[in-house]
Amino acid sequence: MGIILSEKPKVIVQGITGNTGRFHTALMLQYGTNIVAGVTPGRGGEEVEGIPVFNTVSEASGKFNSDTSIMFVPANTAKDAVFEAISAGIKILVIITEGIPQKDAIQFINKANDIGDIIIIGPNSPGLIAPPHKINIGIMPDHIFNRGNVGIVFRSGTLTYEIAWHITNKGLGQSTCVGIGGDAIVGLDYIKILKMFKADEETKKVVLLGEIGGNAEELVAQYISETNYPKPVVAYIAGRSAPSGKRMGHAGAIIMGNTGTAESKINAFTAAGVPEAEKPSDVVKLLEI
């Protein structure tokens, strides 16, 4: 079944009645995702794309025995929405919302870690897609993905879509693709995803797409080196010409002094023996070596 999702999940959409929630619910359903319910406080009894809407997550999860949720909720209410989902027994949370205050993200990620069996993807994530199983829990354009054996983990969604398109056109396809999120504070990180890919029989090669800001890429390069990671990994780092002190798109994509530079990340992967593409189209060439 690939990583994270052990079976075809029953998905709840929090914020399903908003414009973004409605739009992406329709697309996820078209792809084959098993959406069973939506949640918007005060809108219980309505329907969106034939999906029943409930006032609370506990009502929805109780009726359908769901343990997976995707969130299209405002940033200022996201913390409460996550805590509500956790209290209702949700185990996999995909948080699309951008602009969540860091202190809120720290609080709900710490809560999930304290419980121990909860997976948070995001915040500010485009979600995950598993082409072999026709599951898209997120906002990724599914037509550029196709079943295959390349796992992709990334921070930047639009960059990934370009690279996934190249991989699909070469006939390699993807197993599972996961966007960990573009914020400085996220739930799942590169190392956790690589551990999942390591145990996944469907994934034969891994593409790791990074960007400037933070030290997540340096840490995963160290993990690859220290564990003698058994599957081929190809990396690409975006933001080579970004100026120091200026945020480049994502909240986490900012260089402060010598920290988080593209050079430091490229050097880390080079030291770990991970081939690093100079441009997105080179990723496929490295996968074919």
C-alpha positions in Angstrom: 0.0 0.0 0.0 3.0 2.3 0.0 3.9 4.6 2.9 1.7 6.3 5.6 -1.6 4.8 4.3 -1.9 1.1 5.2 -5.2 0.7 3.4 -7.6 2.8 1.3 -8.4 5.4 3.9 -11.8 6.9 4.8 -11.0 10.6 4.5 -12.7 13.5 6.3 -12.4 17.0 4.8 -12.4 19.8 7.5 -13.5 23.0 5.9 -15.3 21.3 3.0 -17.8 24.0 2.6 -15.3 26.7 1.7 -14.4 27.5 -1.9 -11.0 25.7 -1.6 -12.4 22.7 0.2 -15.2 22.3 -2.3 -12.9 22.6 -5.3 -10.3 20.1 -4.1 -12.9 17.7 -2.7 -14.3 17.4 -6.2 -10.8 16.7 -7.7 -9.9 14.2 -5.0 -13.1 12.3 -5.6 -12.5 12.2 -9.3 -9.1 10.7 -8.8 -10.5 7.9 -6.6 -9.9 9.1 -3.0 -12.4 7.7 -0.6 -13.9 10.9 1.0 -16.7 9.9 3.3 -17.5 13.1 5.2 -16.9 16.8 5.6 -16.9 19.0 8.6 -17.8 22.7 9.0 -19.2 23.9 12.3 -22.8 25.1 11.9 -23.2 23.5 8.4 -24.2 20.0 9.5 -26.8 18.4 7.3 -25.6 19.9 4.1 -23.8 18.1 1.3 -20.8 18.9 -0.9 -20.3 16.8 -4.0 -22.7 14.3 -2.5 -20.6 14.1 0.7 -22.5 14.6 4.0 -21.3 17.6 6.1 -21.2 17.3 9.9 -20.7 19.9 12.6 -17.9 18.1 14.4 -15.1 15.7 13.6 -16.3 13.3 16.3 -19.7 13.0 14.6 -18.1 12.3 11.2 -15.4 9.9 12.4 -17.9 8.1 14.7 -20.3 7.5 11.8 -17.7 6.4 9.2 -14.9 5.0 11.5 -12.4 7.3 9.8 -8.9 8.0 11.0 -7.7 10.4 8.2 -8.4 14.1 7.8 -7.4 16.8 5.3 -7.7 20.4 6.5 -8.8 23.5 4.5 -9.4 25.7 7.5 -8.4 29.3 8.2 -5.0 29.8 9.8 -6.4 31.4 12.9 -8.6 28.4 13.6 -6.2 25.6 12.5 -4.9 24.8 16.0 -8.4 24.2 17.3 -9.2 22.1 14.2 -6.2 19.9 14.8 -6.9 19.5 18.5 -10.5 18.6 17.6 -9.3 16.0 15.1 -6.9 14.4 17.5 -9.5 14.3 20.2 -11.8 12.5 17.8 -9.3 9.8 17.1 -7.9 11.0 13.8 -4.4 9.5 13.3 -3.3 11.0 9.9 -3.8 14.7 9.5 -2.9 16.5 6.2 -2.8 20.3 6.9 -3.0 22.3 3.7 -3.4 25.7 5.5 -0.6 28.2 5.1 0.2 31.0 7.5 -0.4 29.1 10.8 1.4 30.9 13.6 4.6 28.9 14.6 3.5 28.7 18.2 0.3 27.1 17.2 2.1 24.6 15.0 4.6 23.8 17.8 1.7 23.1 20.2 -0.3 20.7 18.0 2.9 18.9 16.7 4.1 18.4 20.3 0.6 17.1 21.2 0.8 14.6 18.3 4.3 13.5 19.3 3.3 13.1 23.0 0.5 10.8 21.9 2.9 8.9 19.7 0.8 7.3 17.0 -0.4 10.4 15.1 1.1 11.6 11.8 0.9 15.2 10.8 1.8 16.2 7.3 2.3 19.9 7.1 1.4 22.6 7.8 1.5 24.4 4.4 1.7 21.1 2.6 0.2 20.1 -0.8 -0.5 16.7 0.7 0.4 13.2 -0.5 -0.5 11.2 -3.6 -0.1 7.4 -4.2 -0.6 6.8 -7.9 -0.6 3.0 -7.8 -3.6 3.2 -5.4 -5.4 6.2 -6.9 -5.3 8.1 -3.7 -4.7 11.9 -3.6 -5.1 13.5 -0.2 -4.2 17.1 -1.1 -4.0 19.6 -3.8 -1.6 18.1 -6.3 -2.5 18.0 -10.0 -3.0 14.2 -10.3 -2.8 14.0 -14.1 1.0 14.4 -14.0 1.6 11.4 -11.8 1.6 7.8 -12.8 2.1 4.5 -11.0 5.8 3.6 -10.7 8.6 3.0 -8.2 10.1 6.4 -7.5 9.2 7.9 -4.1 9.3 11.7 -3.8 9.6 13.8 -0.7 9.6 17.6 -1.0 8.9 21.0 0.5 8.0 22.9 -2.8 4.9 21.7 -4.5 5.2 23.5 -7.9 8.8 22.3 -8.3 7.7 18.8 -7.6 5.0 18.9 -10.2 7.6 19.8 -12.8 10.0 17.0 -11.8 7.1 14.4 -11.4 6.1 15.3 -15.0 9.6 14.5 -16.2 9.6 11.2 -14.3 6.2 10.2 -15.7 7.2 11.1 -19.3 10.3 8.8 -18.9 8.0 5.9 -17.9 9.3 5.6 -14.4 6.3 6.8 -12.4 5.9 7.3 -8.7 5.1 5.1 -5.7 4.2 7.8 -3.1 4.8 11.5 -3.1 4.7 13.5 0.1 5.0 17.2 0.7 6.3 17.8 4.2 5.3 21.5 4.0 7.0 24.8 3.4 6.9 26.2 6.9 9.8 26.3 9.3 7.9 24.0 11.8 6.4 20.8 10.3 5.3 17.4 11.4 6.8 14.7 9.2 10.3 15.5 8.1 12.7 14.1 5.5 14.2 11.6 7.8 10.9 10.1 8.8 9.8 9.8 5.2 13.1 8.2 4.1 12.7 5.6 6.9 9.2 4.8 5.5 10.5 4.6 1.9 13.3 2.3 3.2 10.7 -0.2 4.4 8.4 0.2 1.4 8.6 -2.6 -1.3 6.9 -0.3 -3.9 9.7 2.3 -3.7 12.9 1.4 -5.4 14.4 4.9 -5.8 13.9 8.2 -3.9 13.9 11.8 -5.1 14.5 14.4 -2.3 13.6 17.9 -3.3 14.9 20.6 -0.9 15.1 24.4 -0.8 16.9 27.1 1.0 16.2 27.7 4.7 16.6 25.7 7.9 18.8 22.6 8.2 16.4 19.8 7.3 18.3 18.8 4.2 21.7 18.8 6.0 20.2 16.5 8.7 18.8 14.0 6.2 22.1 14.0 4.3 23.8 13.1 7.6 21.2 10.3 8.1 21.8 8.9 4.7 25.5 8.8 5.3 25.4 7.4 8.8 22.9 4.6 8.0 24.4 3.7 4.6 20.9 4.2 3.2 20.2 1.2 1.0 18.1 2.8 -1.8 19.4 5.2 -4.5 18.6 8.8 -3.6 18.8 11.8 -5.9 18.5 15.4 -4.6 17.7 18.8 -6.0 18.0 22.1 -4.0 16.0 25.1 -5.1 17.1 28.7 -4.3 20.8 28.8 -5.4 20.7 32.5 -6.2 18.5 33.6 -3.3 19.7 36.6 -1.3 20.3 36.4 2.4 17.6 37.7 4.7 14.8 37.6 2.2 12.0 35.0 2.4 11.6 33.2 -0.9 8.0 32.0 -1.2 7.7 29.6 1.8 7.9 30.8 5.3 10.8 28.4 5.9 12.7 29.4 2.8 14.9 32.1 4.2 18.7 32.3 4.6 20.0 33.9 7.8 23.7 34.5 7.6 25.4 31.3 6.7 22.5 29.1 7.8 20.2 27.5 5.3 22.1 28.3 2.1 21.9 26.2 -1.0 25.6 25.7 -0.9 25.5 24.2 2.6 22.8 21.7 1.5 24.5 20.8 -1.7 27.8 20.2 0.1 26.0 18.0 2.7 24.5 15.8 -0.1 27.8 15.6 -1.9 29.5 14.5 1.3 26.8 11.8 1.8 27.4 10.5 -1.8 23.9 11.7 -3.0 23.9 12.9 -6.6 22.6 16.5 -6.8 20.9 17.8 -9.9 21.8 21.2 -11.2 18.4 21.8 -12.7 15.0 20.0 -12.3 15.2 18.2 -15.6 18.5 16.6 -14.5 16.7 14.6 -11.8 15.5 12.0 -14.3 18.9 11.7 -15.9 20.4 10.9 -12.4 17.6 8.4 -11.7 18.5 6.5 -14.9 22.1 6.1 -14.1 
